[in-house]
Amino acid sequence: MSDSSYSDGAAAQPANRPEQTAPRLMLQGITKQYPAVRANDDVTLIVAPGEIHAVLGENGAGKSTLMKIIYGAVRPDAGEIHWEGQPVEIANPAAARKLGIGMVFQHFSLFETLTVGENIALALDEPFDLKTLARRIREVSADYGLDIDPQRHVHSLTVGERQRVEIVRCLLQNPRLLIMDEPTSVLTPQAVRKLFETLRRLAAEGCSILYISHKLDEIQELCDTATVMRGGRVTGHVTPKEETHASLAQLMVGHSLPDYTRREHTPGDVLLDVKQLSVESDDPFGTSLNNVSFGVHAGEIFGIAGVSGNGQAELLSALSGEKRGTRADAVTICGKAAGRLGAGGRRALGFGFVPEERLGRGAVPAMTLSENALLTGHRQQMVNAGWIKAGTMRTFAMRCIEAFDVRCGGSEALAQSLSGGNLQKYIMG
């Protein structure tokens, strides 16, 4: 392959562009209707150059759909998009990238069996050679404090490291607008701090940031302005630092939040007992477990803290049954030795597991919600003598949807059509 502009050492430097008076991005009357729900309804939004602009709303508010429209992944049914003062039609993501729009999706679009460099190469529109690209990845990642190795395979990366890959992939395309869709939903506090440093630097260089979240503390700390959405409509344009949690929550949900008080209670019996669990990591970059022991009682919320990459992924894999131990008594569930059981055997004992990768590991993207329920609902009697009981399957899926207020098009909606928060609620159900 031919060499490219990467060889000249030009990084993402939007700061040297001429000063602009027009908004970087303006949306007017954006509407998107799906068969069962109106995801966006007459949405207006304005983002200035160098501004960190939040799009705030609860799960199912229409935030992700709106961002996909800006990035060209979804076509609006009505409305206008203006880019730097000019009306535009963004037909596809390639057209968005050509304008200078980059997006880090909530569900990462990376191929696990390819290296970091190979994944980034797939998104580039101009010619390249992998050796020069690897050098540019190292330069840009070091320059912005996003430490990644272009030679590592994606399957060996933590979620925080995968997000860095997505950000560097965008930076190599010199973005003037960077969209971050729920970027901190699976990050450690340390990773969040590093992300905020990177976004502030990009904004100082003139790059506009669209930051999608429902975390009020983050919005008030990071963002200059905010558009608040509820049920697909805009409920307000505000300056987050001038608002209170209560006023922002009122715009998000339409009513004040209840005041929860912590109740005293006595934990019950030990339901999960881990004794001297030792597991070798299959990943050369992973962390092996060495004599890990703890117990989780009934009615207890048990936290596991630590900087990403220190064995959390290996521990969760060992607990879920994806990685089986050598001793049956290393993991005990409800009094029964489960160390050698697989994931299905542990589910039969009442053990549930919500992976950090909701789409792909937590749910099959191209399958419906009811079909996904069949994969893990072993205790719901959805199969009889080898025959799938479709009615029972749909009933269970709808029960999960209603109990956890999952915003979707019903039990036959595809898992990939849900926002990350709604998909997580469904998996929990």
C-alpha positions, 0 to 999 in steps of 0.5 A, spaced: 500 500 500 502 507 498 504 511 504 500 517 506 499 523 509 501 520 516 508 520 514 508 528 515 507 527 522 501 532 522 496 530 528 489 532 529 490 540 530 484 543 529 486 550 532 489 553 526 483 553 522 480 560 521 476 563 527 468 562 525 462 566 527 457 561 525 455 555 529 459 548 528 453 544 528 446 546 528 440 542 527 433 544 526 426 540 527 430 533 526 424 528 527 425 520 526 420 515 527 420 508 528 414 503 527 413 503 535 416 509 537 418 516 535 425 517 537 426 524 535 421 529 535 422 536 532 429 536 535 433 543 535 441 543 537 446 548 536 454 547 538 459 552 537 466 551 535 471 549 541 465 547 545 463 541 550 456 540 549 452 535 553 446 532 550 442 529 557 437 525 558 435 518 561 435 511 558 430 512 551 430 519 551 433 519 544 440 521 545 443 515 541 439 516 535 440 523 534 447 522 534 447 517 529 443 522 525 449 527 526 454 521 524 450 519 518 448 512 520 441 514 521 437 518 516 432 523 519 425 523 517 424 531 517 429 537 519 435 540 517 442 540 518 447 546 518 454 545 518 459 551 519 453 555 516 451 551 510 445 546 509 448 539 508 445 532 508 449 527 511 448 521 507 453 516 511 458 516 516 463 517 510 460 523 508 460 525 516 468 524 516 469 528 510 466 534 514 470 533 520 465 529 524 468 523 528 464 518 533 466 514 539 459 509 539 457 507 546 458 500 543 465 499 540 465 497 533 472 493 533 474 486 530 477 482 536 481 478 532 485 484 529 490 488 532 489 495 534 493 498 528 489 493 523 482 496 526 484 503 525 486 502 518 479 499 516 476 506 518 481 510 514 478 513 507 485 515 505 491 510 503 496 508 508 501 503 510 501 499 516 508 501 519 507 508 518 500 508 521 503 504 527 508 510 528 502 515 527 498 511 532 504 511 537 505 519 536 498 521 537 496 516 543 502 519 547 501 526 545 494 526 548 495 521 554 492 515 550 496 509 551 495 504 546 500 499 543 498 498 535 500 491 535 496 488 541 490 484 539 483 488 541 481 481 544 486 482 549 484 490 551 480 492 557 474 496 555 477 503 557 483 501 552 478 499 547 475 506 548 482 509 547 482 505 540 476 509 538 478 516 540 485 515 537 481 512 530 477 519 530 483 523 532 487 521 526 482 523 521 482 531 524 475 531 527 472 538 528 466 535 532 467 529 536 461 525 538 462 521 545 456 517 546 455 515 554 463 514 554 464 513 561 458 508 562 463 502 563 470 506 565 473 506 572 474 513 575 481 513 573 479 512 566 474 517 567 479 523 569 484 521 563 478 522 558 476 528 561 483 531 560 483 529 553 476 532 551 478 538 555 485 539 551 481 537 544 476 543 546 482 548 547 484 546 540 478 548 537 474 541 536 467 541 538 465 535 543 458 532 543 458 529 550 452 524 551 450 522 558 445 522 564 450 522 569 449 529 572 456 530 576 460 529 569 455 534 565 456 539 570 464 538 571 465 537 564 460 541 559 459 548 557 452 548 555 447 542 555 441 540 551 436 536 555 431 531 552 425 527 554 421 522 550 425 524 544 423 531 545 428 537 547 426 540 554 431 545 555 437 548 553 441 550 559 448 552 562 450 546 567 454 549 572 448 554 573 443 548 574 442 544 580 442 536 580 434 537 582 433 542 576 437 538 571 433 532 573 426 535 573 428 537 565 430 529 564 424 526 567 419 531 568 418 530 576 423 531 582 427 525 584 425 521 590 429 522 596 432 515 598 434 513 605 439 508 606 435 503 611 439 498 616 439 491 615 442 485 617 445 481 611 443 473 611 447 467 609 453 467 604 450 465 597 457 466 594 463 463 597 470 464 593 476 460 597 483 461 594 481 462 587 487 461 583 486 462 575 492 463 570 490 468 565 489 466 557 491 473 555 499 474 555 497 481 557 492 479 563 493 478 570 492 471 573 488 470 580 492 468 586 488 465 592 482 470 591 477 469 597 471 473 599 464 471 601 457 475 598 451 475 603 444 475 601 441 482 601 448 485 601 451 489 595 459 487 595 464 492 591 470 490 587 474 496 586 481 497 583 484 500 577 482 497 570 487 491 568 488 488 575 485 482 574 477 484 574 476 481 568 479 474 569 475 474 576 469 475 573 470 470 567 472 465 573 465 467 577 461 467 571 463 460 569 466 462 562 473 460 565 472 454 569 477 453 575 481 446 577 477 446 584 470 445 585 470 448 592 473 454 589 467 457 588 460 455 592 453 458 590 448 457 594 452 452 598 453 448 592 460 447 589 460 450 582 468 451 581 468 446 575 461 448 572 460 452 566 456 458 565 449 454 564 450 450 570 451 456 574 445 459 572 441 453 574 443 455 581 441 462 580 447 465 579 446 471 574 452 475 570 451 482 566 458 483 562 461 489 561 460 488 554 453 488 553 452 488 546 456 481 543 457 478 550 450 480 554 446 479 548 446 477 541 445 483 536 441 481 531 437 477 535 430 479 538 429 480 545 425 474 546 430 470 543 436 473 547 431 471 553 431 464 551 439 463 551 439 465 558 432 463 561 434 456 563 429 457 569 423 459 565 421 453 562 421 456 555 423 449 552 419 442 553 422 436 550 426 440 545 421 444 542 421 452 544 415 455 547 414 461 543 409 464 547 412 463 554 419 466 551 415 472 549 411 473 555 418 472 559 421 478 555 415 482 556 415 481 563 423 483 563 421 489 559 415 492 563 418 490 570 425 494 568 421 500 564 425 498 558 424 503 552 423 499 546 419 496 540 416 490 544 419 483 545 421 482 538 425 488 537 432 487 535 437 487 541 442 492 537 436 497 536 436 498 544 440 504 547 446 501 552 442 503 558 436 500 556 439 493 553 443 493 560 436 494 564 433 488 559 439 483 561 438 485 568 431 483 567 
